Amino acid sequence: MICAFIAEHRARFGVASICRVLTEHGCQIAPRTFYAWLSRPPSARTLWDMTITEVLAGFYAPDEHGRRPPEALYGATKMWAHLQRQGIEVARCTVERLMRIHGWRGVTRAKKVRTTVADPAAGRAPDLVDRHFGVEAPNVLLVAD
């Protein structure tokens, strides 16, 4: 994350000066750390995540007509089972994490029920105890709903 920040701003400030300022503010990083990060190939997890993300995007991204396949209704658990049936061995938590990152959600059947709608013009009961519910002795303060 820090190396990505340095990569974003290195054209304007330079790597050494950014590392010096970050070190002065308690975030120890050397320029050689950034250059090692820059030359390092992506990790196996990153490559696998990109592969699974492309597969999932095929289900959740609309086509040229604006339609999505029926699998786009699936949540993480059903999508994981669908991928297993297709022969893609992926962990359920990976599917959950990638769907959460990209904002892909399944359709829920339950409707949100709103039972009470407050009237903004209605008067509110006065707060006679000023939110001090601690008392010195029993039966000194009586409150009711």
C-alpha positions in Angstrom: 0.0 0.0 0.0 2.8 2.4 0.8 4.7 1.3 -2.3 1.6 1.9 -4.4 1.5 5.4 -2.9 5.1 6.0 -3.8 4.5 4.7 -7.3 1.7 7.1 -7.7 3.6 10.2 -6.6 7.2 9.4 -7.7 7.1 11.4 -10.9 6.4 14.5 -9.0 8.5 14.2 -5.9 11.0 11.4 -6.5 11.3 8.1 -4.6 14.1 9.1 -2.2 12.4 12.3 -1.0 9.1 10.5 -0.5 10.8 7.7 1.5 12.7 10.3 3.6 9.5 12.2 4.5 7.6 9.0 5.3 10.5 7.9 7.5 10.5 11.2 9.4 6.7 10.7 10.1 7.2 7.2 11.5 6.7 5.0 8.5 10.1 3.4 7.9 10.7 2.6 4.2 13.9 2.6 2.2 14.0 3.4 -1.5 15.4 -0.1 -2.2 12.2 -1.6 -0.7 10.2 0.3 -3.3 12.4 -0.8 -6.2 12.3 -4.4 -5.0 8.5 -4.2 -4.9 8.4 -2.6 -8.4 10.5 -5.4 -9.9 8.8 -8.3 -8.1 6.3 -10.3 -10.2 2.8 -10.5 -8.9 2.1 -13.2 -6.3 0.3 -16.4 -7.0 -2.7 -15.1 -5.0 -2.9 -11.9 -7.0 -2.8 -13.9 -10.3 -5.5 -16.3 -9.1 -7.6 -13.4 -7.9 -7.4 -11.8 -11.3 -8.4 -15.0 -13.0 -11.4 -15.6 -10.7 -12.4 -11.9 -11.0 -12.5 -12.3 -14.8 -14.7 -15.4 -14.5 -17.0 -13.6 -12.0 -17.1 -10.5 -14.2 -18.4 -12.6 -17.0 -21.5 -13.4 -14.9 -22.0 -10.0 -13.2 -21.1 -7.6 -16.1 -24.0 -6.9 -18.5 -23.5 -7.8 -22.2 -23.9 -5.3 -25.1 -27.7 -5.5 -24.8 -27.6 -4.7 -21.1 -28.6 -8.2 -20.0 -26.9 -10.5 -17.5 -27.0 -14.3 -17.3 -29.2 -15.9 -14.7 -26.2 -16.7 -12.6 -25.9 -13.0 -11.9 -28.7 -13.5 -9.3 -26.5 -15.8 -7.3 -24.9 -14.8 -4.0 -21.4 -15.9 -2.9 -22.4 -19.4 -1.8 -24.4 -20.3 -4.9 -21.7 -18.7 -7.1 -19.1 -20.8 -5.4 -21.2 -24.0 -5.9 -21.7 -23.0 -9.6 -17.9 -22.6 -10.1 -17.3 -25.9 -8.4 -19.7 -27.6 -10.9 -17.8 -26.0 -13.7 -14.6 -27.5 -12.5 -13.1 -24.3 -11.1 -11.6 -25.2 -7.7 -11.8 -22.1 -5.7 -12.4 -21.4 -2.0 -15.7 -20.1 -0.9 -14.1 -17.3 1.1 -12.2 -16.2 -2.0 -15.5 -15.8 -3.9 -17.0 -13.9 -1.0 -14.0 -11.6 -0.8 -13.8 -10.8 -4.5 -17.6 -10.3 -4.7 -17.4 -7.9 -1.7 -14.5 -6.0 -3.2 -16.2 -5.5 -6.6 -19.7 -4.8 -5.1 -21.3 -7.9 -6.6 -24.3 -9.1 -4.6 -26.9 -11.7 -5.1 -30.6 -10.9 -5.2 -32.5 -11.3 -1.9 -36.1 -12.3 -1.8 -36.9 -10.7 1.5 -38.3 -7.2 1.4 -37.2 -4.7 4.0 -40.1 -4.1 6.3 -40.5 -0.6 7.8 -42.9 -0.8 10.7 -42.8 2.7 12.1 -42.6 6.0 10.2 -41.8 8.9 12.6 -43.8 12.0 12.2 -41.3 14.9 12.2 -44.0 17.4 13.3 -45.0 15.4 16.4 -43.9 16.6 19.8 -41.3 14.8 21.7 -41.6 13.9 25.4 -39.3 16.0 27.6 -36.2 14.5 29.0 -36.9 15.0 32.7 -33.8 13.2 34.0 -31.3 14.8 31.5 -30.0 11.3 30.6 -28.6 10.7 34.1 -29.8 7.3 35.0 -27.4 6.6 37.8 -28.9 7.1 41.3 -27.5 7.0 44.8 -30.3 4.8 46.3 -33.2 2.6 45.2 -36.5 4.1 44.4 -35.1 7.6 43.8 -35.5 7.8 40.1 -38.4 6.1 38.2 -38.5 6.2 34.5 -41.0 4.7 32.0 -41.3 4.3 28.3 
